[in-house]
């Protein structure tokens, strides 16, 4: 669930351009509308909610939304994906409101690279947020790192060690050709196999972990010889479309069943046109049953694959942006 399309960083794989077309303020779902949609989804079997953005901590009074969602007894897990810049100052309130856990996006351990890559000098704020989340006992902390050849592929070991030092489990993410990744090319992708080869050379034999409870999770998890664990999201080279059970709702209520989808179901229109919960549930269920998205698989089979969208395509429809659809 995206709560805003705004962000306070400008990461090169998500928001590399100078100007953006923002969603109209009046279109953004209220907390009460979001909580209602979560309630409807929970009647259909959803029991996990992840709050994303943009940067979700830019949304004023986010703990109140978490309280509303936590009041739903069907929801057993509320997670947050954040860039961490504002986490330290809000983490206690978030935990008190019912947040189960957090994932922090951090692609480098080096402040100078952070400045170049994210166009921000807030590296220390991110590390402070990670440390604060650990100190207040906010569930199992994860760190997401997008790996890009020529930028941070020489930090694979450093990132893993950094995560361990901060009590977090690292997720390496293959560079994807979606949304604002307008400079994407296949030769910039560091594959799962390359990541494992590099880590094996440093740590020794690495074993895959089998967890039946997370068979549909985007990340495949692995164990080092010393017992430390990490994950790899390999959706570019090894798509997992056929086991994926994820869907996403944009901050203005568009329901997408695939990160690569061109079209979605306008839930805001239904909510604001006085549709009943039963009508909402029926529309959502019909959309889910009829889904045929295999976006990552289709992209992987393409010859001469390039970025999914160029700047003009993104500006013509802001829903194509990763920061809009909560990528």
C-alpha positions as CSV (number, residue, x, y, z in Angstrom):
1,X,0.0,0.0,0.0
2,X,1.6,3.3,-1.2
3,X,0.6,6.2,1.0
4,X,2.4,8.9,-1.0
5,X,4.2,9.4,-4.4
6,X,6.5,12.0,-2.9
7,X,10.1,11.2,-1.8
8,X,13.0,13.1,-0.2
9,X,15.7,11.2,-2.1
10,X,16.3,11.0,-5.9
11,X,17.8,7.5,-6.4
12,X,19.1,6.8,-9.9
13,X,17.0,3.6,-10.4
14,X,13.8,5.1,-9.2
15,X,13.7,9.0,-9.5
16,X,16.6,10.0,-11.7
17,X,14.9,12.9,-13.5
18,X,14.8,16.6,-12.5
19,X,11.0,17.0,-12.8
20,X,8.0,14.8,-12.1
21,X,4.3,14.8,-12.6
22,X,2.8,14.3,-9.2
23,X,-0.6,12.8,-8.3
24,X,-3.1,15.5,-7.4
25,X,-3.4,16.0,-3.7
26,X,-7.2,15.5,-3.9
27,X,-6.7,12.1,-5.4
28,X,-4.7,10.7,-2.5
29,X,-6.6,8.2,-0.3
30,X,-7.3,9.3,3.2
31,X,-6.2,7.1,6.1
32,X,-9.9,6.1,6.6
33,X,-10.2,5.1,3.0
34,X,-6.9,3.1,3.2
35,X,-8.1,1.3,6.4
36,X,-11.4,0.5,4.7
37,X,-9.7,-1.1,1.7
38,X,-7.4,-3.1,4.0
39,X,-10.5,-4.3,5.8
40,X,-12.1,-5.4,2.5
41,X,-8.9,-7.1,1.4
42,X,-8.6,-8.9,4.8
43,X,-12.1,-10.5,4.2
44,X,-10.6,-12.0,1.0
45,X,-7.6,-13.6,2.9
46,X,-5.0,-10.8,3.0
47,X,-3.2,-10.8,6.4
48,X,-0.1,-8.8,5.6
49,X,0.2,-5.1,4.8
50,X,3.3,-3.3,3.7
51,X,3.3,0.5,3.7
52,X,5.4,2.1,1.0
53,X,5.7,5.3,-1.0
54,X,7.5,7.3,-2.4
55,X,8.8,7.7,1.1
56,X,5.9,6.8,3.5
57,X,7.3,8.7,6.4
58,X,6.6,11.9,4.5
59,X,2.9,11.2,5.0
60,X,1.9,13.3,8.1
61,X,0.8,11.3,11.1
62,X,1.6,7.8,9.7
63,X,1.3,6.2,13.1
64,X,-2.4,7.0,13.1
65,X,-2.9,4.9,9.9
66,X,-0.9,2.1,11.5
67,X,-3.3,2.2,14.5
68,X,-6.3,2.0,12.2
69,X,-4.8,-1.0,10.3
70,X,-3.7,-2.7,13.6
71,X,-7.2,-2.6,14.9
72,X,-8.1,-5.1,12.2
73,X,-7.7,-8.5,13.9
74,X,-7.3,-10.3,10.5
75,X,-4.1,-8.4,9.8
76,X,-1.2,-10.2,11.5
77,X,1.8,-8.3,10.1
78,X,2.3,-4.6,9.3
79,X,5.6,-3.7,7.6
80,X,7.1,-0.5,6.4
81,X,9.6,0.1,3.5
82,X,11.5,3.3,4.0
83,X,14.7,5.1,2.9
84,X,15.4,5.6,6.6
85,X,16.0,9.3,6.5
86,X,13.1,10.1,8.9
87,X,13.0,6.8,10.7
88,X,14.9,7.7,13.8
89,X,12.6,10.4,14.9
90,X,9.4,8.4,14.2
91,X,10.3,4.8,15.0
92,X,9.0,4.8,18.6
93,X,5.6,6.1,17.6
94,X,5.4,3.7,14.7
95,X,6.2,0.7,17.0
96,X,3.7,1.9,19.6
97,X,1.0,2.2,16.9
98,X,1.4,-1.4,15.9
99,X,4.1,-1.5,13.2
100,X,5.6,-5.1,13.1
101,X,8.8,-4.5,11.2
102,X,10.7,-2.3,8.8
103,X,12.8,-2.6,5.7
104,X,15.3,0.1,5.0
105,X,16.5,0.8,1.4
106,X,20.3,1.4,1.4
107,X,22.5,0.7,-1.6
108,X,25.9,1.7,-0.3
109,X,27.9,1.8,2.9
110,X,29.9,4.9,1.7
111,X,28.6,8.4,2.4
112,X,30.2,9.8,-0.8
113,X,28.5,7.3,-3.0
114,X,25.2,7.9,-1.2
115,X,25.5,11.6,-2.0
116,X,26.1,10.8,-5.7
117,X,23.5,8.0,-6.0
118,X,20.7,9.5,-3.9
119,X,21.5,13.2,-4.4
120,X,21.4,13.6,-0.6
121,X,23.8,14.1,2.3
122,X,21.6,12.2,4.7
123,X,23.6,9.0,5.0
124,X,24.1,9.5,8.7
125,X,20.4,10.0,9.2
126,X,19.7,6.6,7.5
127,X,22.3,4.8,9.7
128,X,20.8,6.5,12.8
129,X,17.4,5.3,11.8
130,X,18.6,1.7,11.4
131,X,20.3,1.8,14.8
132,X,17.2,3.3,16.4
133,X,14.9,0.7,14.9
134,X,17.1,-2.0,16.4
135,X,17.3,-0.3,19.8
136,X,13.5,-0.1,20.2
137,X,13.1,-3.8,19.1
138,X,11.2,-3.2,15.9
139,X,10.8,-6.8,14.7
140,X,13.2,-8.3,12.2
141,X,15.0,-5.5,10.4
142,X,15.9,-5.9,6.7
143,X,18.0,-3.8,4.4
144,X,17.3,-3.7,0.7
145,X,20.2,-3.0,-1.7
146,X,19.8,-2.7,-5.4
147,X,23.0,-3.9,-7.0
148,X,24.2,-2.0,-10.1
149,X,27.3,-2.9,-12.1
150,X,29.9,-0.1,-12.0
151,X,28.3,1.6,-9.0
152,X,28.1,-0.7,-6.0
153,X,28.9,-4.2,-7.2
154,X,32.2,-3.9,-5.4
155,X,30.4,-3.5,-2.1
156,X,28.6,-6.9,-1.9
157,X,30.7,-8.0,1.0
158,X,30.6,-4.6,2.7
159,X,26.8,-4.4,2.5
160,X,26.5,-7.9,4.0
161,X,28.9,-7.0,6.9
162,X,27.1,-3.7,7.4
163,X,23.7,-5.4,7.7
164,X,25.1,-7.9,10.2
165,X,26.7,-5.2,12.3
166,X,23.3,-3.5,12.5
167,X,21.3,-6.7,13.3
168,X,19.6,-6.7,10.0
169,X,19.2,-9.3,7.2
170,X,20.3,-8.0,3.8
171,X,18.3,-8.4,0.6
172,X,20.3,-7.9,-2.6
173,X,18.0,-6.8,-5.5
174,X,18.8,-7.2,-9.1
175,X,18.5,-3.9,-11.0
176,X,15.0,-3.9,-12.7
177,X,13.9,-2.1,-15.8
178,X,10.7,-0.6,-14.4
179,X,9.4,2.9,-13.7
180,X,12.1,5.6,-13.5
181,X,15.0,3.3,-14.5
182,X,15.3,5.1,-17.8
183,X,19.0,4.5,-18.0
184,X,18.6,0.8,-17.4
185,X,20.6,-1.7,-19.5
186,X,21.1,-5.4,-19.1
187,X,24.8,-5.1,-18.8
188,X,24.3,-3.1,-15.6
189,X,22.5,-6.1,-14.0
190,X,24.5,-8.1,-11.5
191,X,22.8,-11.5,-11.5
192,X,22.0,-13.7,-8.5
193,X,24.7,-16.1,-9.8
194,X,27.3,-13.4,-9.8
195,X,26.4,-12.3,-6.3
196,X,26.6,-15.9,-5.0
197,X,30.0,-16.4,-6.7
198,X,31.4,-13.2,-5.1
199,X,30.1,-14.1,-1.7
200,X,31.2,-17.8,-1.9
201,X,34.8,-16.6,-2.8
202,X,34.8,-14.6,0.5
203,X,32.8,-16.8,2.9
204,X,32.9,-20.3,1.5
205,X,30.0,-22.6,0.6
206,X,26.6,-21.0,0.7
207,X,23.4,-23.0,1.2
208,X,19.9,-22.1,0.0
209,X,17.3,-22.0,2.7
210,X,13.9,-23.8,2.2
211,X,11.0,-22.1,4.1
212,X,7.6,-23.5,3.1
213,X,6.0,-20.5,4.9
214,X,7.6,-18.1,2.5
215,X,7.5,-20.0,-0.7
216,X,6.0,-17.1,-2.6
217,X,8.3,-14.5,-1.1
218,X,10.2,-12.4,-3.7
219,X,13.6,-13.1,-2.1
220,X,15.3,-16.5,-2.1
221,X,17.2,-16.8,1.2
222,X,20.7,-18.3,1.8
223,X,22.9,-19.2,4.7
224,X,26.6,-18.5,5.1
225,X,28.8,-21.1,6.8
226,X,28.7,-19.1,10.0
227,X,24.9,-19.2,10.1
228,X,24.2,-15.6,8.9
229,X,21.5,-15.3,6.4
230,X,20.7,-13.0,3.4
231,X,18.3,-13.0,0.5
232,X,18.4,-12.2,-3.2
233,X,15.5,-10.9,-5.3
234,X,16.4,-12.1,-8.8
235,X,13.3,-10.9,-10.7
236,X,15.3,-9.7,-13.7
237,X,17.2,-12.9,-14.5
238,X,15.1,-15.5,-12.7
239,X,11.5,-14.2,-12.6
240,X,9.1,-15.7,-10.0
241,X,5.8,-14.6,-11.6
242,X,4.1,-18.0,-11.2
243,X,4.6,-18.1,-7.5
244,X,4.0,-14.4,-6.8
245,X,1.1,-13.5,-4.5
246,X,1.9,-9.8,-4.2
247,X,-0.3,-6.9,-5.3
248,X,-0.1,-3.2,-4.8
249,X,-2.3,-0.2,-4.4
250,X,-1.1,3.3,-5.3
251,X,-1.6,6.3,-3.1
252,X,-4.6,7.3,-5.2
253,X,-6.2,3.8,-5.1
254,X,-5.1,2.0,-8.3
255,X,-4.9,-1.7,-7.7
256,X,-2.1,-3.4,-9.6
257,X,-1.5,-7.2,-9.7
258,X,2.0,-6.9,-11.2
259,X,4.8,-4.4,-11.0
260,X,4.9,-4.3,-14.8
261,X,1.1,-3.9,-15.3
262,X,-0.1,-1.2,-17.7
263,X,-3.6,-1.2,-16.3
264,X,-5.2,-1.5,-12.9
265,X,-8.5,-1.4,-11.1
266,X,-9.5,2.1,-9.8
267,X,-10.5,1.4,-6.2
268,X,-10.7,5.1,-5.3
269,X,-13.5,5.6,-7.8
270,X,-15.4,2.7,-6.2
271,X,-14.8,3.9,-2.7
272,X,-15.8,7.5,-3.5
273,X,-18.9,6.4,-5.5
274,X,-20.4,4.8,-2.4
275,X,-19.8,1.2,-3.4
276,X,-20.5,-1.2,-0.5
277,X,-17.8,-3.4,1.0
278,X,-19.4,-6.4,-0.7
279,X,-19.2,-4.6,-4.1
280,X,-15.6,-3.7,-3.5
281,X,-14.8,-7.2,-2.5
282,X,-16.4,-8.6,-5.6
283,X,-14.5,-6.3,-7.9
284,X,-11.2,-7.0,-6.2
285,X,-11.8,-10.8,-6.3
286,X,-12.8,-10.8,-9.9
287,X,-9.7,-8.8,-10.8
288,X,-7.5,-11.1,-8.9
289,X,-9.0,-14.3,-10.3
290,X,-8.6,-12.9,-13.8
291,X,-5.0,-11.8,-13.5
292,X,-2.7,-13.1,-16.2
293,X,0.3,-10.9,-15.6
294,X,3.7,-12.4,-16.3
295,X,5.6,-9.1,-16.6
296,X,9.0,-10.2,-15.4
297,X,8.9,-13.4,-17.4
298,X,7.8,-11.6,-20.6
299,X,10.6,-9.0,-20.2
300,X,13.2,-11.7,-19.5
301,X,12.3,-13.4,-22.8
302,X,12.8,-10.2,-24.9
303,X,15.7,-9.8,-27.3
304,X,17.4,-6.4,-27.2
305,X,15.7,-5.6,-23.9
306,X,15.9,-2.0,-22.8
307,X,14.2,0.2,-20.2
308,X,10.5,-0.3,-19.9
309,X,9.7,3.4,-20.2
310,X,11.4,6.5,-21.4
311,X,10.8,9.8,-19.7
312,X,8.0,10.9,-22.0
313,X,6.1,7.7,-21.3
314,X,6.5,8.2,-17.5
315,X,5.3,11.8,-17.7
316,X,2.2,10.8,-19.8
317,X,1.1,8.5,-17.0
318,X,2.6,9.0,-13.5
319,X,1.2,5.6,-12.5
320,X,4.1,4.0,-14.4
321,X,6.6,5.5,-11.9
322,X,8.0,3.2,-9.3
323,X,7.6,5.8,-6.6
324,X,3.9,6.1,-7.5
325,X,3.1,2.4,-7.4
326,X,5.1,1.6,-4.4
327,X,7.9,-0.4,-6.1
